Amino acid sequence: QVQLVESGGGLVQAGGSLRLSCAVSGRPLSRYGLGWFRQAPGKARDFVAAISWSGGNTGYADSVKGRFTISRDNAKNTVYLQMNTLKPEDTAVYYCAAEDRNYYNSRSYVYFRRWNDYDYWGQGTQVTVSS
């Protein structure tokens, strides 16, 4: 079983930066594709960013492209989301998620954008951006 624990959320002014971390335990991180999603009150859970299990491919929602960067450190069993130039509309609970279907299917550069393609989830961390 895989456990994911997010950290790094908080309150920041518009234009500021935060770095979210997601510590993964239970199994080697290297076999998991990872995604970040967010959910604002009363809204659906939206895709933010993802990275393939190989680390060779990443993808972003249009709303965060050029501002957010996803990365992974397999040695530390941690995935990161660097968020720059934050906007009030980035306010949400941020979740990290993991899947290993692409690893077992040898699809090195595939990542998922749909939340229901992920099997493991963290508890979320709140990000609040004030204007």
C-alpha positions as CSV (number, residue, x, y, z in Angstrom):
1,Q,0.0,0.0,0.0
2,V,1.2,3.5,-0.8
3,Q,0.7,6.5,1.5
4,L,1.0,10.1,0.3
5,V,1.4,13.1,2.6
6,E,1.3,16.6,1.3
7,S,2.9,19.6,2.9
8,G,3.9,23.2,2.2
9,G,0.5,24.9,1.8
10,G,-0.3,28.1,3.5
11,L,-1.3,31.7,3.0
12,V,0.5,33.9,0.5
13,Q,-0.1,37.2,-1.2
14,A,-0.8,37.4,-4.9
15,G,2.5,37.3,-6.8
16,G,4.2,35.1,-4.2
17,S,5.5,31.6,-4.4
18,L,5.0,28.3,-2.6
19,R,6.5,24.9,-2.9
20,L,4.3,21.9,-2.2
21,S,5.8,18.6,-1.3
22,C,4.3,15.1,-1.4
23,A,6.1,12.4,0.5
24,V,5.4,8.9,-0.7
25,S,5.9,5.9,1.4
26,G,5.2,2.2,1.2
27,R,6.8,1.4,-2.2
28,P,9.5,2.9,-4.4
29,L,8.5,6.2,-5.9
30,S,10.2,5.3,-9.2
31,R,7.4,3.1,-10.4
32,Y,4.6,5.8,-10.0
33,G,3.3,8.4,-12.2
34,L,2.3,11.4,-10.1
35,G,-0.2,14.2,-10.4
36,W,-1.3,17.3,-8.6
37,F,-4.9,18.3,-8.5
38,R,-6.8,21.0,-6.7
39,Q,-10.3,21.6,-5.5
40,A,-11.9,24.9,-4.5
41,P,-15.0,25.0,-2.4
42,G,-18.1,24.0,-4.4
43,K,-16.0,23.1,-7.4
44,A,-14.8,19.9,-9.0
45,R,-11.4,18.5,-8.5
46,D,-9.2,19.9,-11.3
47,F,-6.0,18.7,-12.9
48,V,-3.0,20.9,-12.2
49,A,0.2,19.0,-13.2
50,A,1.5,15.5,-13.8
51,I,4.8,13.7,-14.3
52,S,5.4,10.3,-15.8
53,W,6.9,7.5,-13.8
54,S,10.1,7.9,-15.8
55,G,10.3,11.6,-15.2
56,G,10.6,12.1,-18.9
57,N,7.3,13.8,-19.5
58,T,5.3,16.4,-17.7
59,G,2.0,18.1,-18.4
60,Y,0.2,21.2,-17.0
61,A,-3.2,22.7,-17.0
62,D,-3.4,25.8,-19.2
63,S,-4.2,27.9,-16.2
64,V,-0.9,27.2,-14.5
65,K,1.4,26.6,-17.5
66,G,4.5,28.8,-17.2
67,R,3.9,29.5,-13.4
68,F,4.0,26.0,-11.9
69,T,6.6,23.3,-12.2
70,I,6.2,19.6,-11.1
71,S,9.3,17.6,-10.3
72,R,10.3,14.4,-8.6
73,D,13.1,13.2,-6.5
74,N,13.0,9.4,-6.4
75,A,15.9,9.2,-3.9
76,K,13.8,11.2,-1.4
77,N,10.5,9.6,-2.4
78,T,9.1,13.1,-2.9
79,V,7.2,14.9,-5.6
80,Y,7.1,18.7,-5.7
81,L,5.0,21.4,-7.1
82,Q,6.7,24.8,-7.3
83,M,4.1,27.5,-7.7
84,N,5.2,31.0,-8.7
85,T,3.3,34.2,-9.5
86,L,0.3,32.9,-7.5
87,K,-3.1,34.3,-8.1
88,P,-6.2,34.4,-5.9
89,E,-7.8,31.9,-8.3
90,D,-5.2,29.4,-7.3
91,T,-6.8,29.2,-3.9
92,A,-7.8,25.6,-3.3
93,V,-6.9,22.4,-1.5
94,Y,-4.1,20.7,-3.4
95,Y,-3.9,17.0,-3.6
96,C,-1.1,14.7,-4.9
97,A,-2.0,11.4,-6.5
98,A,-0.1,8.3,-7.7
99,E,-0.7,5.5,-10.2
100,D,1.4,2.6,-11.4
101,R,-0.4,1.3,-14.4
102,N,1.9,3.0,-16.8
103,Y,4.9,1.5,-15.1
104,Y,3.6,-2.0,-15.4
105,N,2.6,-1.4,-19.0
106,S,6.0,0.1,-19.9
107,R,4.6,3.4,-21.0
108,S,7.5,5.6,-20.0
109,Y,6.1,8.9,-21.2
110,V,2.5,8.7,-20.4
111,Y,0.8,10.7,-17.6
112,F,-2.8,11.0,-16.7
113,R,-4.9,14.2,-16.5
114,R,-8.1,12.6,-15.1
115,W,-8.4,12.3,-11.4
116,N,-10.1,8.9,-11.7
117,D,-7.0,7.4,-13.4
118,Y,-5.1,7.7,-10.1
119,D,-5.3,5.1,-7.4
120,Y,-3.6,6.7,-4.4
121,W,-4.3,10.1,-2.8
122,G,-3.0,12.3,-0.1
123,Q,-5.1,14.2,2.4
124,G,-4.6,17.5,0.8
125,T,-3.0,20.8,1.8
126,Q,-4.7,24.2,1.7
127,V,-3.3,27.0,-0.4
128,T,-4.8,30.4,0.1
129,V,-3.7,33.4,-2.1
130,S,-4.8,36.8,-0.9
131,S,-5.3,39.7,-3.3
